[in-house]
């Protein structure tokens, strides 16, 4: 079992410091299952596996002296009934109804007096199906570690294998009640975090130096300016970049992974290039719909990138970097847009931009915990540094089951706020791409319209790729 850290890292703690009513910082998903889900069976299934994810029985405890970041402590009053609930609605529940319910649950801030996760079961979904809404605070997991949790809680066949036996309970070390000891613990915790971040910064600087010395990478470094926007420069305000009120509205789409692969193969790129192409084109069309000028303007995406290595899979917490990517709003056609996106994303990979930008985060983490907390409290600007969040997480490409019920769909959720009134999370599962659009009702009250535009763009790009592929086959015949 992966060792869990007792104290939150700077990055994990940041998600607590930045959270407010207008910006709840939990991640989540809504899954659809074939058949009803038994609340009793789900509670037993999760309870039997909690020893595999002990963080789920721990809660966040603030540092008593405010010197260091909060710690994870076992909740002595942990009760599974405080985390798994059933939502009952009269009559049949449509998929749109389920999205509305999920939006209501994603609006609520999580209770920090208990472990920061919740599941909501919705039976009676049309077509003899059921829904499961999941919430986990971002200070606990990132997208990739969330996928690792799915592998623990779900099965690859209808008949669940019995979980491995729980280890014998050891006497867990309880926080000392001696004020002097607790003060030293806080000071040492702050010093340890500062030293870890200093070593991380040092390693990052050495990594940058090694990249500059690498001839293959060095020759591409002058082109970084073309990819990396001046984040200090204000973005072009788009219709959904407004003050947020915290009320969440969701919309979902799903596309065939096979169709996405056809597009990327014909146009010679990646599935992520397909995603960014249709998203940026949808933003352009949505902006025009709202009478927003698009000429000579760009959309700036905030793209979280996981840096979790294979040996770190299964550990909780956040191991991510943020890549800013600007894409012009205007292109003569979809192929030109795709080629532009592919060129920029390829350059990012070749120069290992995500790893390099992590050095900036390490420098911020050197600030004392109290200062980071204050910055989080005051972090509100009239102009956001990005236009929208876009995150793409690969999931399992085989069917999964929960208490014998097959998971038919899995729509992800990404948090938004601070002027970012729209976010898009993409999750690939069982040969499908699931798009989860999250919007703030105060900043964007027509996310369903954006979904319609997104669907139309994908279909246009698919038809175009099919036509180009057909012509290529004819030419080679």
JOCOR-V380256 format. One record per pair of residues at least 4 apart in sequence whose C-alpha atoms are under 8 Angstrom apart, sorted by the first residue. I is the first residue (numbers start at 1). GAP is how many residues later the second one is. D is the distance in whole Angstrom. If there is no record, write none. Layout:
i: (I,I)
gap: (GAP,GAP)
d: (D,D)
This chain:
i: (1,2,2,3,4,4,4,5,6,6,6,7,7,7,7,7,8,8,8,8,8,8,9,9,9,10,10,10,10,10,11,11,11,11,12,12,12,12,12,12,13,13,13,13,14,14,14,14,14,15,15,15,15,16,16,17,17,17,17,17,18,18,18,18,18,19,19,19,19,20,21,21,21,22,22,22,22,22,22,23,23,23,23,23,23,23,24,24,24,24,24,24,24,24,25,25,25,25,25,26,26,26,26,26,26,26,26,26,27,27,27,27,27,27,27,28,28,28,28,28,28,28,29,29,29,29,29,29,29,30,30,30,30,30,30,30,30,30,31,31,31,31,31,31,31,31,32,32,32,32,32,32,32,32,33,33,33,33,33,33,33,33,33,33,34,34,34,34,34,34,34,35,35,35,35,36,36,36,36,36,36,37,37,37,37,37,37,37,38,39,39,39,39,39,40,41,41,42,42,42,43,43,43,43,44,45,45,45,46,46,47,48,49,49,49,49,50,50,50,51,51,52,52,53,54,55,55,55,55,56,56,56,57,57,57,57,58,58,58,58,58,58,59,59,59,59,59,59,59,59,59,60,60,60,60,60,60,60,60,61,61,61,61,62,62,62,62,63,63,63,63,63,63,64,65,65,66,66,67,67,67,67,67,67,68,68,68,68,68,68,68,69,69,69,75,75,78,78,78,79,80,81,82,83,83,83,84,84,84,84,85,85,85,85,86,86,86,87,87,87,87,88,88,89,89,91,92,92,92,93,93,93,93,93,94,94,94,95,95,95,96,97,98,98,98,98,99,99,99,99,99,100,100,100,101,102,102,102,103,103,103,103,103,104,104,104,104,106,106,107,107,107,110,110,110,111,112,116,116,116,117,117,117,117,118,118,118,119,119,119,119,120,120,120,121,121,121,121,122,122,122,122,123,123,123,124,124,124,125,125,125,136,136,137,138,138,139,139,140,140,140,141,141,141,141,141,142,142,142,142,142,142,142,143,143,143,144,144,144,144,144,144,145,145,145,145,145,145,145,146,147,147,148,148,148,149,149,150,151,153,154,154,154,155,155,155,155,155,155,156,156,156,156,156,157,157,157,157,158,158,158,158,158,158,159,159,160,160,175,176,176,177,177,178,179,180,181,182,183,184,185,186,187,188,189,190,190,190,191,192,193,194,194,194,194,194,195,196,197,197,197,197,197,198,198,198,198,199,200,200,200,201,201,201,201,201,202,203,204,204,204,204,204,205,205,206,207,207,208,208,209,210,211,211,211,212,212,212,213,213,214,215,216,217,217,217,218,220,220,220,220,221,223,224,224,224,225,227,227,227,227,227,228,228,228,229,229,229,231,231,232,233,234,234,234,235,235,235,235,235,235,235,235,236,236,236,236,237,237,237,238,238,238,239,239,239,239,239,240,240,240,240,240,240,241,241,241,241,241,241,241,242,242,242,242,242,243,243,243,243,243,244,244,244,244,244,244,244,244,244,245,245,245,245,246,246,246,246,247,247,247,248,248,248,248,249,249,249,249,249,249,250,250,250,250,250,250,251,251,251,251,251,251,252,252,252,252,252,252,253,253,253,253,253,254,254,254,254,255,255,255,255,255,256,256,256,256,257,257,257,257,257,258,258,258,259,259,260,260,260,260,261,261,261,262,262,262,262,263,263,263,263,263,263,264,264,264,264,264,264,265,265,266,266,266,267,267,267,267,269,269,269,270,270,271,272,272,273,273,273,273,273,274,274,275,276,276,277,277,277,277,277,278,278,278,278,278,279,279,280,280,280,280,281,281,281,281,282,282,282,282,282,283,283,283,283,284,284,284,284,285,285,286,286,286,287,287,287,287,288,288,288,293,294,294,294,295,295,296,296,296,297,297,297,298,298,298,298,299,299,299,299,299,300,300,300,300,300,300,300,301,301,301,301,301,301,301,301,302,302,302,302,302,302,302,302,302,303,303,303,303,303,303,303,304,304,304,304,304,304,305,305,305,305,305,305,306,306,306,307,307,307,307,308,308,308,308,309,320,321,321,321,321,321,322,322,322,323,323,323,324,327,331,331,332,332,333,334,334,335,336,337,338,339,340,341,342,343,344,345,346,347,348,348,348,349,352,353,354,355,356,357,358,359,360,361,362,363,365,367,367,368,369,370,371,372,373,374,375,380,381,382,383,384,384,384,386,387,388,388,388,388,388,389,389,389,389,389,389,389,390,390,390,390,391,391,391,391,392,392,392,393,393,393,393,394,394,394,395,395,395,396,396,396,397,397,397,397,398,398,398,399,399,399,399,399,400,400,401,401,401,402,402,409,409,410,410,410,411,411,411,411,411,412,412,412,412,412,412,413,413,413,413,413,414,414,414,414,414,415,415,416,416,416,416,416,416,416,417,417,419,421,421,421,421,421,421,422,422,422,422,422,423,423,423,424,424,424,424,425,425,425,426,426,426,426,427,427,427,428,428,428,429,429,437,437,438,439,439,439,439,440,440,441,446,447,448,449,450,451,452,453,454,455,456,457,458,459,460,461,462,463,464,465,466,467,468,469,470,471,472,473)
gap: (51,312,313,312,51,311,312,67,65,66,67,62,63,64,65,182,4,5,61,62,63,64,4,60,184,4,59,183,355,359,4,128,307,354,4,126,127,128,305,306,4,56,57,126,4,125,358,359,362,4,10,123,124,9,123,355,356,357,359,360,5,7,358,359,361,4,5,6,357,4,88,224,225,222,223,224,225,395,396,221,222,223,392,393,394,395,82,83,84,85,222,391,392,393,84,112,113,390,391,80,84,109,110,111,112,113,388,389,108,109,110,111,386,387,388,105,106,107,108,384,385,386,104,105,106,381,382,383,384,72,101,102,103,104,380,381,382,383,100,101,102,376,377,378,379,380,97,98,99,100,375,376,377,378,4,96,97,98,99,372,373,374,375,376,94,95,96,371,372,373,374,93,94,95,370,87,88,92,93,94,369,4,5,84,86,93,366,368,4,4,45,46,47,82,4,4,362,4,360,361,4,37,38,41,4,4,108,358,4,107,33,115,4,103,104,114,4,6,7,115,116,100,114,96,4,4,17,60,85,59,60,61,17,18,21,58,14,15,16,17,56,57,13,14,15,16,53,54,55,56,57,10,11,12,13,52,53,54,55,9,10,11,12,4,7,8,9,4,5,6,7,8,123,118,118,121,303,304,119,120,123,301,302,303,118,119,121,122,300,301,302,120,121,300,39,40,4,36,37,4,4,4,36,34,35,36,34,35,36,37,33,34,35,36,34,35,36,33,34,35,36,34,35,4,35,33,32,33,34,4,5,31,32,33,4,31,32,4,30,31,4,4,4,24,27,33,4,150,151,152,153,4,149,150,4,4,31,148,4,144,145,146,147,4,143,144,145,29,142,139,140,141,6,7,27,5,4,20,21,24,17,18,19,20,16,17,18,13,14,15,16,12,13,14,9,10,11,12,8,9,10,11,6,7,8,4,5,6,4,5,6,4,5,4,4,180,178,179,176,177,178,4,5,175,176,177,4,164,174,175,176,177,178,4,163,250,4,162,164,169,249,250,4,168,169,170,171,172,173,4,4,248,4,165,166,4,165,4,4,249,246,247,248,4,5,6,245,246,247,4,242,243,244,245,242,243,244,247,243,244,245,246,247,248,244,245,243,244,7,5,6,4,5,4,4,4,4,4,4,4,4,4,4,4,4,4,178,179,4,4,4,4,171,172,173,174,4,4,4,165,166,168,169,4,164,165,168,4,4,159,162,4,158,159,161,162,4,4,4,151,152,154,155,4,154,4,4,149,4,148,4,4,6,7,140,5,6,9,4,5,4,4,4,4,133,134,4,4,127,130,131,130,4,4,123,124,4,98,99,117,120,121,96,97,98,95,96,97,93,154,153,152,149,150,151,63,64,65,148,149,150,151,152,61,62,63,151,4,146,150,49,54,149,48,51,53,204,205,179,180,181,182,203,204,143,146,178,179,180,181,202,177,178,179,200,201,175,176,178,199,200,173,174,175,176,177,196,197,198,199,195,196,197,198,171,194,195,196,193,194,195,190,191,192,193,189,190,191,192,196,198,186,187,188,189,197,198,185,186,187,196,197,200,159,182,183,184,185,199,181,182,183,198,202,178,179,180,181,4,5,177,178,179,4,175,176,177,4,171,174,175,176,4,173,174,4,203,4,11,14,202,4,9,10,4,200,203,204,4,11,198,199,202,203,4,5,6,7,9,10,4,5,199,202,203,68,71,72,198,4,5,73,4,72,4,4,120,4,65,68,69,72,4,64,4,4,65,4,57,60,61,64,4,176,179,180,183,4,175,4,19,47,49,4,48,53,176,4,168,171,172,175,4,16,46,167,4,10,45,46,4,168,4,164,167,4,5,6,7,4,5,6,4,4,35,36,34,35,32,33,34,31,32,33,28,29,30,31,27,28,29,30,88,24,25,26,27,86,87,88,23,24,25,85,86,87,88,89,20,21,22,23,84,85,86,87,88,19,20,21,22,86,87,88,16,17,18,19,86,87,15,16,17,18,49,86,13,14,15,12,13,14,48,4,5,11,12,4,38,33,34,36,37,40,32,35,36,30,31,34,62,14,5,6,4,5,4,4,127,4,4,4,4,4,4,4,4,4,4,4,4,4,4,5,6,4,4,4,4,4,4,4,4,4,4,4,4,4,7,4,5,4,4,4,4,4,4,4,4,38,37,37,36,34,35,36,34,33,32,33,34,35,36,25,27,31,33,34,35,36,33,34,35,36,23,33,34,35,33,34,35,32,33,34,35,33,34,35,32,33,34,32,33,34,31,32,33,34,31,32,33,7,8,9,30,31,6,7,4,5,6,4,5,20,25,17,19,24,15,16,23,24,25,13,14,15,22,23,24,11,12,23,24,25,9,10,11,22,24,8,23,4,5,6,7,22,23,24,4,23,24,18,19,20,21,22,23,15,16,17,18,22,14,15,16,11,12,13,14,10,11,12,7,8,9,10,6,7,8,4,5,6,4,5,10,14,9,4,5,6,8,4,5,4,4,4,4,4,4,4,4,4,4,4,4,4,4,4,4,4,4,4,4,4,4,4,4,4,4,4,4,4)
d: (7,7,6,8,8,7,7,8,6,5,8,7,6,4,6,7,6,6,6,6,6,7,6,7,7,6,7,8,6,8,7,8,7,7,7,7,4,7,6,6,6,7,7,6,6,8,7,8,7,6,6,6,5,8,7,8,5,8,5,6,8,8,5,6,7,6,6,6,8,6,7,8,6,6,5,4,8,6,8,8,8,6,7,6,5,7,8,7,7,6,7,7,8,8,8,6,6,6,8,8,8,6,5,4,5,8,8,6,6,6,6,6,6,5,6,7,5,4,6,6,5,7,6,5,7,7,5,4,5,7,7,6,4,6,6,5,6,8,6,5,7,7,7,5,4,6,7,6,5,7,6,5,5,7,8,6,5,6,8,6,5,4,5,7,7,5,7,6,5,7,6,5,4,6,6,6,7,7,6,5,8,8,7,7,7,6,8,7,6,6,8,8,7,7,6,6,7,6,8,7,6,7,8,7,6,7,8,7,6,7,7,7,7,8,7,6,6,7,7,6,8,8,8,8,7,8,8,8,8,6,7,7,6,6,6,6,6,5,4,5,7,5,6,6,6,6,7,7,5,4,7,6,6,5,7,7,8,8,7,5,5,6,7,7,7,4,7,7,6,6,5,7,7,8,7,7,8,6,6,7,7,8,6,6,6,7,6,5,7,5,7,8,7,6,7,7,8,7,8,7,6,7,8,7,5,6,6,5,6,8,8,6,5,6,6,5,6,7,6,5,8,7,7,7,8,7,6,6,6,6,7,6,4,6,6,6,6,6,7,8,6,6,6,8,8,7,6,8,6,7,8,6,7,7,6,6,6,7,6,8,5,5,6,7,7,7,8,7,6,6,5,5,7,8,8,7,7,6,6,8,8,5,4,6,6,5,7,7,6,5,6,6,5,7,7,6,5,7,6,5,6,8,7,5,6,7,7,6,5,5,7,7,7,7,6,8,6,7,6,5,7,6,6,5,5,6,6,8,8,6,5,7,7,6,8,6,7,7,8,8,7,8,6,7,6,7,6,7,8,6,7,6,7,7,6,6,7,6,7,8,6,6,5,8,6,8,6,5,6,8,8,6,5,6,8,7,6,8,6,8,7,4,7,7,8,6,7,7,8,7,6,8,7,6,6,6,6,6,6,6,6,6,6,6,6,6,7,7,6,6,6,6,7,6,8,8,6,6,6,6,7,6,6,6,7,8,7,6,6,7,6,6,6,8,5,6,6,6,6,8,7,7,5,6,7,6,6,7,6,6,6,6,6,7,8,7,5,8,8,6,6,6,7,6,7,6,8,7,8,8,7,7,7,6,8,8,7,7,7,6,8,7,7,7,8,7,7,7,8,6,7,8,7,7,6,8,8,7,7,7,6,6,7,7,7,7,8,6,8,7,7,7,7,6,7,7,8,7,8,7,5,6,5,5,8,6,5,5,6,8,6,5,7,7,8,5,7,5,8,7,6,6,7,6,8,6,6,7,5,5,7,7,5,8,7,6,7,8,6,5,7,7,6,5,6,6,5,6,6,8,7,7,6,5,6,7,8,6,5,7,6,6,7,7,7,6,5,6,7,6,5,7,7,7,7,5,4,6,7,8,6,5,7,6,6,5,6,6,8,5,5,6,6,7,8,6,7,6,6,7,8,6,8,6,6,8,7,8,6,7,7,6,5,8,5,5,5,6,7,6,6,8,6,7,6,8,8,8,7,6,8,6,7,8,6,6,7,6,7,6,6,8,6,7,6,6,7,6,8,6,5,7,6,6,6,6,8,6,7,6,7,7,7,6,7,8,7,6,7,6,5,7,6,8,8,8,6,7,5,7,6,7,6,6,7,6,5,7,7,5,7,7,8,8,6,7,7,6,7,7,7,6,6,8,6,5,4,5,6,5,6,6,6,7,6,4,7,5,5,7,6,5,6,6,6,5,6,6,7,6,5,7,6,8,6,5,6,6,5,6,7,6,5,6,6,6,5,6,7,6,5,5,6,7,7,8,6,4,6,6,5,7,7,6,7,6,7,7,8,6,7,7,5,8,7,7,8,8,6,7,8,7,6,6,7,8,7,6,7,6,6,6,6,6,6,6,6,6,6,6,6,6,6,5,8,7,7,6,6,7,8,7,6,6,7,6,7,8,8,6,6,6,6,6,6,6,6,6,6,6,7,8,7,7,5,7,7,6,6,7,6,5,8,8,7,8,7,5,6,8,6,5,6,8,8,7,5,6,6,5,6,8,6,5,7,6,5,7,6,5,5,7,5,6,7,5,4,6,7,5,8,7,7,8,8,6,6,6,5,4,6,7,7,8,8,7,7,7,8,7,6,6,5,6,7,6,7,7,5,8,6,6,7,7,6,7,6,8,7,7,7,6,6,7,6,7,7,8,6,7,8,5,5,8,8,5,6,7,6,4,7,7,6,5,6,7,6,5,6,6,5,7,7,6,5,6,6,5,7,6,5,6,7,8,7,8,8,8,6,8,6,6,7,5,7,6,6,6,6,6,6,6,6,6,6,6,6,6,6,6,6,6,6,6,6,6,6,6,6,6,6,6)
